[in-house]
Amino acid sequence: MKNRVSRIVSFLLAALCVSALSAPVSAAGEGRPVYAADVQNGIYEIEAETLNSSMFRIVGCTLTVEDDKMTAHVTLSGRGFGKLFAGRGEDVDESAVSLFGEDGEGRHTFDIPVSALDTPIPVAGWSIKREQWYDYDVVFHADSLPDGAVAKSGNGWILPCAAACAGAAVIAAVAAAVIRQKRKNAGGER
């Protein structure tokens, strides 16, 4: 009976290891931040959204990745914001404020430094009409990058899981050998 249990445990551990190691590697960080070092240098169309307002609506976004830095060129839905600051309105440093540009349709565009994808980035937009700063949180979605853009998986669980599986398999094999040896010594080998 013990030998049978040992075989079942070994089989289940082996199946778990194979399953974990053959799992598809996601281009996105699966909700975890994806940093510039994880993305191939290049220029990509990427999806972006404002989490806490429909007034600061992003209708287009290009992400530039170069030398472990990311910058998003965002196009807003209209012309209501004249300045942008990467941070909160209460912390605005006028020397770090970006003035708007325009696309071919007259919509305002801005460049935003991106510390990580799949994580909220605080920005403050200066309302031309109300003449005050408004705070927003913008997320740039790593899963909208094309295949191959992410250089590293961002799935830091694969190696620790593989090591744990290998360790568990070794322990199961040693335990099975010990059980066999005890049976042999007791004269009960079958």
mmCIF file of the C-alpha atoms, coordinates in Angstrom:
data_MODEL
# 
_entry.id   MODEL 
# 
loop_
_atom_site.group_PDB 
_atom_site.id 
_atom_site.type_symbol 
_atom_site.label_atom_id 
_atom_site.label_alt_id 
_atom_site.label_comp_id 
_atom_site.label_asym_id 
_atom_site.label_entity_id 
_atom_site.label_seq_id 
_atom_site.pdbx_PDB_ins_code 
_atom_site.Cartn_x 
_atom_site.Cartn_y 
_atom_site.Cartn_z 
_atom_site.occupancy 
_atom_site.B_iso_or_equiv 
_atom_site.pdbx_formal_charge 
_atom_site.auth_seq_id 
_atom_site.auth_comp_id 
_atom_site.auth_asym_id 
_atom_site.auth_atom_id 
_atom_site.pdbx_PDB_model_num 
ATOM 1   C CA . MET A 1 1   ? 0.000   0.000  0.000   1.00 0.00 ? 1   MET A CA 1 
ATOM 2   C CA . LYS A 1 2   ? 2.788   2.420  0.928   1.00 0.00 ? 2   LYS A CA 1 
ATOM 3   C CA . ASN A 1 3   ? 4.555   1.690  -2.362  1.00 0.00 ? 3   ASN A CA 1 
ATOM 4   C CA . ARG A 1 4   ? 1.350   2.437  -4.250  1.00 0.00 ? 4   ARG A CA 1 
ATOM 5   C CA . VAL A 1 5   ? 0.894   5.756  -2.403  1.00 0.00 ? 5   VAL A CA 1 
ATOM 6   C CA . SER A 1 6   ? 4.519   6.637  -3.110  1.00 0.00 ? 6   SER A CA 1 
ATOM 7   C CA . ARG A 1 7   ? 4.008   6.006  -6.851  1.00 0.00 ? 7   ARG A CA 1 
ATOM 8   C CA . ILE A 1 8   ? 0.819   8.090  -6.904  1.00 0.00 ? 8   ILE A CA 1 
ATOM 9   C CA . VAL A 1 9   ? 2.522   10.991 -5.105  1.00 0.00 ? 9   VAL A CA 1 
ATOM 10  C CA . SER A 1 10  ? 5.514   10.776 -7.473  1.00 0.00 ? 10  SER A CA 1 
ATOM 11  C CA . PHE A 1 11  ? 3.206   10.754 -10.489 1.00 0.00 ? 11  PHE A CA 1 
ATOM 12  C CA . LEU A 1 12  ? 1.231   13.763 -9.239  1.00 0.00 ? 12  LEU A CA 1 
ATOM 13  C CA . LEU A 1 13  ? 4.412   15.728 -8.490  1.00 0.00 ? 13  LEU A CA 1 
ATOM 14  C CA . ALA A 1 14  ? 5.797   14.941 -11.941 1.00 0.00 ? 14  ALA A CA 1 
ATOM 15  C CA . ALA A 1 15  ? 2.522   16.006 -13.572 1.00 0.00 ? 15  ALA A CA 1 
ATOM 16  C CA . LEU A 1 16  ? 2.552   19.257 -11.583 1.00 0.00 ? 16  LEU A CA 1 
ATOM 17  C CA . CYS A 1 17  ? 6.134   19.996 -12.643 1.00 0.00 ? 17  CYS A CA 1 
ATOM 18  C CA . VAL A 1 18  ? 5.452   19.307 -16.308 1.00 0.00 ? 18  VAL A CA 1 
ATOM 19  C CA . SER A 1 19  ? 2.306   21.431 -16.163 1.00 0.00 ? 19  SER A CA 1 
ATOM 20  C CA . ALA A 1 20  ? 4.098   24.359 -14.516 1.00 0.00 ? 20  ALA A CA 1 
ATOM 21  C CA . LEU A 1 21  ? 7.062   24.273 -16.871 1.00 0.00 ? 21  LEU A CA 1 
ATOM 22  C CA . SER A 1 22  ? 4.970   23.983 -20.022 1.00 0.00 ? 22  SER A CA 1 
ATOM 23  C CA . ALA A 1 23  ? 2.545   26.780 -19.083 1.00 0.00 ? 23  ALA A CA 1 
ATOM 24  C CA . PRO A 1 24  ? 2.427   29.503 -21.715 1.00 0.00 ? 24  PRO A CA 1 
ATOM 25  C CA . VAL A 1 25  ? 4.505   32.532 -20.883 1.00 0.00 ? 25  VAL A CA 1 
ATOM 26  C CA . SER A 1 26  ? 2.437   35.684 -20.955 1.00 0.00 ? 26  SER A CA 1 
ATOM 27  C CA . ALA A 1 27  ? 3.606   38.812 -22.750 1.00 0.00 ? 27  ALA A CA 1 
ATOM 28  C CA . ALA A 1 28  ? 1.874   40.809 -20.100 1.00 0.00 ? 28  ALA A CA 1 
ATOM 29  C CA . GLY A 1 29  ? 2.735   40.889 -16.479 1.00 0.00 ? 29  GLY A CA 1 
ATOM 30  C CA . GLU A 1 30  ? -0.642  39.356 -15.577 1.00 0.00 ? 30  GLU A CA 1 
ATOM 31  C CA . GLY A 1 31  ? -1.503  42.338 -13.409 1.00 0.00 ? 31  GLY A CA 1 
ATOM 32  C CA . ARG A 1 32  ? 2.065   42.845 -12.265 1.00 0.00 ? 32  ARG A CA 1 
ATOM 33  C CA . PRO A 1 33  ? 4.127   45.797 -13.457 1.00 0.00 ? 33  PRO A CA 1 
ATOM 34  C CA . VAL A 1 34  ? 6.112   45.333 -16.674 1.00 0.00 ? 34  VAL A CA 1 
ATOM 35  C CA . TYR A 1 35  ? 9.229   47.506 -16.718 1.00 0.00 ? 35  TYR A CA 1 
ATOM 36  C CA . ALA A 1 36  ? 11.196  48.974 -19.618 1.00 0.00 ? 36  ALA A CA 1 
ATOM 37  C CA . ALA A 1 37  ? 13.967  46.414 -19.141 1.00 0.00 ? 37  ALA A CA 1 
ATOM 38  C CA . ASP A 1 38  ? 11.368  43.719 -19.934 1.00 0.00 ? 38  ASP A CA 1 
ATOM 39  C CA . VAL A 1 39  ? 10.303  45.262 -23.248 1.00 0.00 ? 39  VAL A CA 1 
ATOM 40  C CA . GLN A 1 40  ? 12.273  45.201 -26.506 1.00 0.00 ? 40  GLN A CA 1 
ATOM 41  C CA . ASN A 1 41  ? 13.400  48.611 -27.759 1.00 0.00 ? 41  ASN A CA 1 
ATOM 42  C CA . GLY A 1 42  ? 10.960  49.938 -30.330 1.00 0.00 ? 42  GLY A CA 1 
ATOM 43  C CA . ILE A 1 43  ? 7.836   51.963 -30.980 1.00 0.00 ? 43  ILE A CA 1 
ATOM 44  C CA . TYR A 1 44  ? 4.496   50.285 -30.341 1.00 0.00 ? 44  TYR A CA 1 
ATOM 45  C CA . GLU A 1 45  ? 0.828   51.126 -30.548 1.00 0.00 ? 45  GLU A CA 1 
ATOM 46  C CA . ILE A 1 46  ? -0.519  50.343 -27.093 1.00 0.00 ? 46  ILE A CA 1 
ATOM 47  C CA . GLU A 1 47  ? -3.842  50.607 -25.297 1.00 0.00 ? 47  GLU A CA 1 
ATOM 48  C CA . ALA A 1 48  ? -4.098  53.104 -22.457 1.00 0.00 ? 48  ALA A CA 1 
ATOM 49  C CA . GLU A 1 49  ? -6.943  54.182 -20.243 1.00 0.00 ? 49  GLU A CA 1 
ATOM 50  C CA . THR A 1 50  ? -7.691  56.744 -17.581 1.00 0.00 ? 50  THR A CA 1 
ATOM 51  C CA . LEU A 1 51  ? -8.957  54.971 -14.479 1.00 0.00 ? 51  LEU A CA 1 
ATOM 52  C CA . ASN A 1 52  ? -10.769 57.772 -12.687 1.00 0.00 ? 52  ASN A CA 1 
ATOM 53  C CA . SER A 1 53  ? -12.312 60.106 -15.266 1.00 0.00 ? 53  SER A CA 1 
ATOM 54  C CA . SER A 1 54  ? -13.954 60.294 -18.651 1.00 0.00 ? 54  SER A CA 1 
ATOM 55  C CA . MET A 1 55  ? -12.815 63.911 -19.072 1.00 0.00 ? 55  MET A CA 1 
ATOM 56  C CA . PHE A 1 56  ? -9.172  62.936 -19.661 1.00 0.00 ? 56  PHE A CA 1 
ATOM 57  C CA . ARG A 1 57  ? -9.908  60.336 -22.327 1.00 0.00 ? 57  ARG A CA 1 
ATOM 58  C CA . ILE A 1 58  ? -7.024  58.794 -24.261 1.00 0.00 ? 58  ILE A CA 1 
ATOM 59  C CA . VAL A 1 59  ? -7.990  57.890 -27.836 1.00 0.00 ? 59  VAL A CA 1 
ATOM 60  C CA . GLY A 1 60  ? -4.548  56.921 -29.115 1.00 0.00 ? 60  GLY A CA 1 
ATOM 61  C CA . CYS A 1 61  ? -1.200  55.960 -27.669 1.00 0.00 ? 61  CYS A CA 1 
ATOM 62  C CA . THR A 1 62  ? 2.261   55.140 -28.969 1.00 0.00 ? 62  THR A CA 1 
ATOM 63  C CA . LEU A 1 63  ? 4.853   53.707 -26.591 1.00 0.00 ? 63  LEU A CA 1 
ATOM 64  C CA . THR A 1 64  ? 8.532   54.299 -27.264 1.00 0.00 ? 64  THR A CA 1 
ATOM 65  C CA . VAL A 1 65  ? 10.976  52.007 -25.462 1.00 0.00 ? 65  VAL A CA 1 
ATOM 66  C CA . GLU A 1 66  ? 14.650  52.917 -25.649 1.00 0.00 ? 66  GLU A CA 1 
ATOM 67  C CA . ASP A 1 67  ? 17.611  52.413 -23.325 1.00 0.00 ? 67  ASP A CA 1 
ATOM 68  C CA . ASP A 1 68  ? 15.472  51.010 -20.473 1.00 0.00 ? 68  ASP A CA 1 
ATOM 69  C CA . LYS A 1 69  ? 13.100  54.000 -20.575 1.00 0.00 ? 69  LYS A CA 1 
ATOM 70  C CA . MET A 1 70  ? 9.500   54.176 -21.769 1.00 0.00 ? 70  MET A CA 1 
ATOM 71  C CA . THR A 1 71  ? 7.610   57.217 -22.989 1.00 0.00 ? 71  THR A CA 1 
ATOM 72  C CA . ALA A 1 72  ? 3.980   57.254 -24.087 1.00 0.00 ? 72  ALA A CA 1 
ATOM 73  C CA . HIS A 1 73  ? 2.756   59.725 -26.685 1.00 0.00 ? 73  HIS A CA 1 
ATOM 74  C CA . VAL A 1 74  ? -0.961  60.034 -25.890 1.00 0.00 ? 74  VAL A CA 1 
ATOM 75  C CA . THR A 1 75  ? -3.688  61.635 -27.934 1.00 0.00 ? 75  THR A CA 1 
ATOM 76  C CA . LEU A 1 76  ? -6.632  62.950 -25.938 1.00 0.00 ? 76  LEU A CA 1 
ATOM 77  C CA . SER A 1 77  ? -10.190 63.044 -27.231 1.00 0.00 ? 77  SER A CA 1 
ATOM 78  C CA . GLY A 1 78  ? -10.266 66.832 -27.412 1.00 0.00 ? 78  GLY A CA 1 
ATOM 79  C CA . ARG A 1 79  ? -8.623  70.163 -26.690 1.00 0.00 ? 79  ARG A CA 1 
ATOM 80  C CA . GLY A 1 80  ? -9.545  70.814 -23.064 1.00 0.00 ? 80  GLY A CA 1 
ATOM 81  C CA . PHE A 1 81  ? -6.116  70.327 -21.505 1.00 0.00 ? 81  PHE A CA 1 
ATOM 82  C CA . GLY A 1 82  ? -3.234  72.666 -22.217 1.00 0.00 ? 82  GLY A CA 1 
ATOM 83  C CA . LYS A 1 83  ? -0.534  71.242 -19.947 1.00 0.00 ? 83  LYS A CA 1 
ATOM 84  C CA . LEU A 1 84  ? 0.373   67.919 -18.429 1.00 0.00 ? 84  LEU A CA 1 
ATOM 85  C CA . PHE A 1 85  ? 2.510   67.031 -15.427 1.00 0.00 ? 85  PHE A CA 1 
ATOM 86  C CA . ALA A 1 86  ? 3.726   63.519 -14.574 1.00 0.00 ? 86  ALA A CA 1 
ATOM 87  C CA . GLY A 1 87  ? 2.598   63.469 -10.943 1.00 0.00 ? 87  GLY A CA 1 
ATOM 88  C CA . ARG A 1 88  ? -0.096  65.114 -8.855  1.00 0.00 ? 88  ARG A CA 1 
ATOM 89  C CA . GLY A 1 89  ? -1.409  68.647 -9.287  1.00 0.00 ? 89  GLY A CA 1 
ATOM 90  C CA . GLU A 1 90  ? -0.322  69.668 -5.799  1.00 0.00 ? 90  GLU A CA 1 
ATOM 91  C CA . ASP A 1 91  ? 3.285   68.737 -6.719  1.00 0.00 ? 91  ASP A CA 1 
ATOM 92  C CA . VAL A 1 92  ? 3.492   70.539 -10.076 1.00 0.00 ? 92  VAL A CA 1 
ATOM 93  C CA . ASP A 1 93  ? 6.940   71.786 -11.002 1.00 0.00 ? 93  ASP A CA 1 
ATOM 94  C CA . GLU A 1 94  ? 6.440   74.212 -13.902 1.00 0.00 ? 94  GLU A CA 1 
ATOM 95  C CA . SER A 1 95  ? 9.880   73.326 -15.297 1.00 0.00 ? 95  SER A CA 1 
ATOM 96  C CA . ALA A 1 96  ? 8.685   69.717 -15.726 1.00 0.00 ? 96  ALA A CA 1 
ATOM 97  C CA . VAL A 1 97  ? 5.317   70.547 -17.317 1.00 0.00 ? 97  VAL A CA 1 
ATOM 98  C CA . SER A 1 98  ? 4.623   69.420 -20.900 1.00 0.00 ? 98  SER A CA 1 
ATOM 99  C CA . LEU A 1 99  ? 2.715   71.761 -23.182 1.00 0.00 ? 99  LEU A CA 1 
ATOM 100 C CA . PHE A 1 100 ? 0.256   70.223 -25.605 1.00 0.00 ? 100 PHE A CA 1 
ATOM 101 C CA . GLY A 1 101 ? 0.929   69.335 -29.190 1.00 0.00 ? 101 GLY A CA 1 
ATOM 102 C CA . GLU A 1 102 ? -1.752  68.660 -31.814 1.00 0.00 ? 102 GLU A CA 1 
ATOM 103 C CA . ASP A 1 103 ? -2.476  65.736 -34.063 1.00 0.00 ? 103 ASP A CA 1 
ATOM 104 C CA . GLY A 1 104 ? -3.845  66.098 -37.590 1.00 0.00 ? 104 GLY A CA 1 
ATOM 105 C CA . GLU A 1 105 ? -7.377  66.556 -36.246 1.00 0.00 ? 105 GLU A CA 1 
ATOM 106 C CA . GLY A 1 106 ? -6.462  69.249 -33.716 1.00 0.00 ? 106 GLY A CA 1 
ATOM 107 C CA . ARG A 1 107 ? -6.693  66.953 -30.681 1.00 0.00 ? 107 ARG A CA 1 
ATOM 108 C CA . HIS A 1 108 ? -4.166  67.611 -27.953 1.00 0.00 ? 108 HIS A CA 1 
ATOM 109 C CA . THR A 1 109 ? -1.214  65.269 -27.505 1.00 0.00 ? 109 THR A CA 1 
ATOM 110 C CA . PHE A 1 110 ? 1.286   64.861 -24.675 1.00 0.00 ? 110 PHE A CA 1 
ATOM 111 C CA . ASP A 1 111 ? 4.338   62.769 -23.853 1.00 0.00 ? 111 ASP A CA 1 
ATOM 112 C CA . ILE A 1 112 ? 4.216   60.911 -20.552 1.00 0.00 ? 112 ILE A CA 1 
ATOM 113 C CA . PRO A 1 113 ? 7.180   59.133 -18.937 1.00 0.00 ? 113 PRO A CA 1 
ATOM 114 C CA . VAL A 1 114 ? 6.087   55.591 -18.092 1.00 0.00 ? 114 VAL A CA 1 
ATOM 115 C CA . SER A 1 115 ? 7.684   53.894 -15.094 1.00 0.00 ? 115 SER A CA 1 
ATOM 116 C CA . ALA A 1 116 ? 5.870   50.582 -15.689 1.00 0.00 ? 116 ALA A CA 1 
ATOM 117 C CA . LEU A 1 117 ? 3.071   49.065 -17.727 1.00 0.00 ? 117 LEU A CA 1 
ATOM 118 C CA . ASP A 1 118 ? 0.019   47.560 -16.015 1.00 0.00 ? 118 ASP A CA 1 
ATOM 119 C CA . THR A 1 119 ? 0.295   49.912 -13.065 1.00 0.00 ? 119 THR A CA 1 
ATOM 120 C CA . PRO A 1 120 ? -1.420  53.263 -12.483 1.00 0.00 ? 120 PRO A CA 1 
ATOM 121 C CA . ILE A 1 121 ? 0.684   56.289 -13.415 1.00 0.00 ? 121 ILE A CA 1 
ATOM 122 C CA . PRO A 1 122 ? -0.340  59.584 -11.783 1.00 0.00 ? 122 PRO A CA 1 
ATOM 123 C CA . VAL A 1 123 ? -0.705  62.564 -14.129 1.00 0.00 ? 123 VAL A CA 1 
ATOM 124 C CA . ALA A 1 124 ? -2.149  66.021 -13.692 1.00 0.00 ? 124 ALA A CA 1 
ATOM 125 C CA . GLY A 1 125 ? -3.860  67.843 -16.541 1.00 0.00 ? 125 GLY A CA 1 
ATOM 126 C CA . TRP A 1 126 ? -4.279  71.630 -16.665 1.00 0.00 ? 126 TRP A CA 1 
ATOM 127 C CA . SER A 1 127 ? -7.834  72.486 -17.698 1.00 0.00 ? 127 SER A CA 1 
ATOM 128 C CA . ILE A 1 128 ? -7.793  75.412 -20.131 1.00 0.00 ? 128 ILE A CA 1 
ATOM 129 C CA . LYS A 1 129 ? -11.411 76.283 -19.362 1.00 0.00 ? 129 LYS A CA 1 
ATOM 130 C CA . ARG A 1 130 ? -11.283 76.013 -15.560 1.00 0.00 ? 130 ARG A CA 1 
ATOM 131 C CA . GLU A 1 131 ? -7.646  77.067 -15.184 1.00 0.00 ? 131 GLU A CA 1 
ATOM 132 C CA . GLN A 1 132 ? -6.777  74.444 -12.613 1.00 0.00 ? 132 GLN A CA 1 
ATOM 133 C CA . TRP A 1 133 ? -5.004  71.095 -12.299 1.00 0.00 ? 133 TRP A CA 1 
ATOM 134 C CA . TYR A 1 134 ? -6.943  67.823 -12.222 1.00 0.00 ? 134 TYR A CA 1 
ATOM 135 C CA . ASP A 1 135 ? -5.426  64.532 -11.073 1.00 0.00 ? 135 ASP A CA 1 
ATOM 136 C CA . TYR A 1 136 ? -5.789  61.319 -13.056 1.00 0.00 ? 136 TYR A CA 1 
ATOM 137 C CA . ASP A 1 137 ? -4.402  57.802 -13.054 1.00 0.00 ? 137 ASP A CA 1 
ATOM 138 C CA . VAL A 1 138 ? -3.439  56.310 -16.405 1.00 0.00 ? 138 VAL A CA 1 
ATOM 139 C CA . VAL A 1 139 ? -2.644  52.659 -17.123 1.00 0.00 ? 139 VAL A CA 1 
ATOM 140 C CA . PHE A 1 140 ? -0.771  51.437 -20.188 1.00 0.00 ? 140 PHE A CA 1 
ATOM 141 C CA . HIS A 1 141 ? -1.725  47.807 -20.931 1.00 0.00 ? 141 HIS A CA 1 
ATOM 142 C CA . ALA A 1 142 ? 1.153   45.409 -21.563 1.00 0.00 ? 142 ALA A CA 1 
ATOM 143 C CA . ASP A 1 143 ? -1.207  42.788 -23.023 1.00 0.00 ? 143 ASP A CA 1 
ATOM 144 C CA . SER A 1 144 ? -1.866  45.117 -25.962 1.00 0.00 ? 144 SER A CA 1 
ATOM 145 C CA . LEU A 1 145 ? 1.783   44.965 -27.049 1.00 0.00 ? 145 LEU A CA 1 
ATOM 146 C CA . PRO A 1 146 ? 2.470   42.792 -30.089 1.00 0.00 ? 146 PRO A CA 1 
ATOM 147 C CA . ASP A 1 147 ? 3.854   39.263 -29.663 1.00 0.00 ? 147 ASP A CA 1 
ATOM 148 C CA . GLY A 1 148 ? 7.583   39.313 -29.070 1.00 0.00 ? 148 GLY A CA 1 
ATOM 149 C CA . ALA A 1 149 ? 7.697   42.842 -27.659 1.00 0.00 ? 149 ALA A CA 1 
ATOM 150 C CA . VAL A 1 150 ? 8.230   41.632 -24.123 1.00 0.00 ? 150 VAL A CA 1 
ATOM 151 C CA . ALA A 1 151 ? 11.820  40.421 -23.862 1.00 0.00 ? 151 ALA A CA 1 
ATOM 152 C CA . LYS A 1 152 ? 11.382  38.744 -20.507 1.00 0.00 ? 152 LYS A CA 1 
ATOM 153 C CA . SER A 1 153 ? 8.333   36.908 -19.339 1.00 0.00 ? 153 SER A CA 1 
ATOM 154 C CA . GLY A 1 154 ? 7.656   38.891 -16.192 1.00 0.00 ? 154 GLY A CA 1 
ATOM 155 C CA . ASN A 1 155 ? 6.589   35.504 -14.800 1.00 0.00 ? 155 ASN A CA 1 
ATOM 156 C CA . GLY A 1 156 ? 9.115   35.249 -12.001 1.00 0.00 ? 156 GLY A CA 1 
ATOM 157 C CA . TRP A 1 157 ? 7.318   32.202 -10.614 1.00 0.00 ? 157 TRP A CA 1 
ATOM 158 C CA . ILE A 1 158 ? 8.592   29.737 -13.242 1.00 0.00 ? 158 ILE A CA 1 
ATOM 159 C CA . LEU A 1 159 ? 12.104  29.126 -11.856 1.00 0.00 ? 159 LEU A CA 1 
ATOM 160 C CA . PRO A 1 160 ? 11.088  28.949 -8.186  1.00 0.00 ? 160 PRO A CA 1 
ATOM 161 C CA . CYS A 1 161 ? 8.239   26.600 -9.116  1.00 0.00 ? 161 CYS A CA 1 
ATOM 162 C CA . ALA A 1 162 ? 10.580  24.409 -11.164 1.00 0.00 ? 162 ALA A CA 1 
ATOM 163 C CA . ALA A 1 163 ? 13.051  24.274 -8.262  1.00 0.00 ? 163 ALA A CA 1 
ATOM 164 C CA . ALA A 1 164 ? 10.261  23.411 -5.818  1.00 0.00 ? 164 ALA A CA 1 
ATOM 165 C CA . CYS A 1 165 ? 8.932   20.703 -8.135  1.00 0.00 ? 165 CYS A CA 1 
ATOM 166 C CA . ALA A 1 166 ? 12.387  19.222 -8.630  1.00 0.00 ? 166 ALA A CA 1 
ATOM 167 C CA . GLY A 1 167 ? 12.978  19.274 -4.875  1.00 0.00 ? 167 GLY A CA 1 
ATOM 168 C CA . ALA A 1 168 ? 9.629   17.622 -4.191  1.00 0.00 ? 168 ALA A CA 1 
ATOM 169 C CA . ALA A 1 169 ? 10.355  14.946 -6.820  1.00 0.00 ? 169 ALA A CA 1 
ATOM 170 C CA . VAL A 1 170 ? 13.745  14.213 -5.225  1.00 0.00 ? 170 VAL A CA 1 
ATOM 171 C CA . ILE A 1 171 ? 12.156  13.981 -1.764  1.00 0.00 ? 171 ILE A CA 1 
ATOM 172 C CA . ALA A 1 172 ? 9.465   11.626 -3.103  1.00 0.00 ? 172 ALA A CA 1 
ATOM 173 C CA . ALA A 1 173 ? 12.101  9.455  -4.805  1.00 0.00 ? 173 ALA A CA 1 
ATOM 174 C CA . VAL A 1 174 ? 14.235  9.300  -1.639  1.00 0.00 ? 174 VAL A CA 1 
ATOM 175 C CA . ALA A 1 175 ? 11.173  8.480  0.467   1.00 0.00 ? 175 ALA A CA 1 
ATOM 176 C CA . ALA A 1 176 ? 10.229  5.672  -1.921  1.00 0.00 ? 176 ALA A CA 1 
ATOM 177 C CA . ALA A 1 177 ? 13.792  4.285  -1.792  1.00 0.00 ? 177 ALA A CA 1 
ATOM 178 C CA . VAL A 1 178 ? 13.790  4.407  2.016   1.00 0.00 ? 178 VAL A CA 1 
ATOM 179 C CA . ILE A 1 179 ? 10.450  2.572  2.153   1.00 0.00 ? 179 ILE A CA 1 
ATOM 180 C CA . ARG A 1 180 ? 11.752  -0.098 -0.268  1.00 0.00 ? 180 ARG A CA 1 
ATOM 181 C CA . GLN A 1 181 ? 14.942  -0.515 1.766   1.00 0.00 ? 181 GLN A CA 1 
ATOM 182 C CA . LYS A 1 182 ? 12.984  -0.878 5.027   1.00 0.00 ? 182 LYS A CA 1 
ATOM 183 C CA . ARG A 1 183 ? 10.772  -3.527 3.437   1.00 0.00 ? 183 ARG A CA 1 
ATOM 184 C CA . LYS A 1 184 ? 13.787  -5.362 2.065   1.00 0.00 ? 184 LYS A CA 1 
ATOM 185 C CA . ASN A 1 185 ? 15.480  -5.305 5.462   1.00 0.00 ? 185 ASN A CA 1 
ATOM 186 C CA . ALA A 1 186 ? 12.278  -6.511 7.092   1.00 0.00 ? 186 ALA A CA 1 
ATOM 187 C CA . GLY A 1 187 ? 12.006  -9.299 4.530   1.00 0.00 ? 187 GLY A CA 1 
ATOM 188 C CA . GLY A 1 188 ? 8.786   -7.937 3.047   1.00 0.00 ? 188 GLY A CA 1 
ATOM 189 C CA . GLU A 1 189 ? 9.994   -6.909 -0.423  1.00 0.00 ? 189 GLU A CA 1 
ATOM 190 C CA . ARG A 1 190 ? 7.400   -7.776 -3.045  1.00 0.00 ? 190 ARG A CA 1 
# 
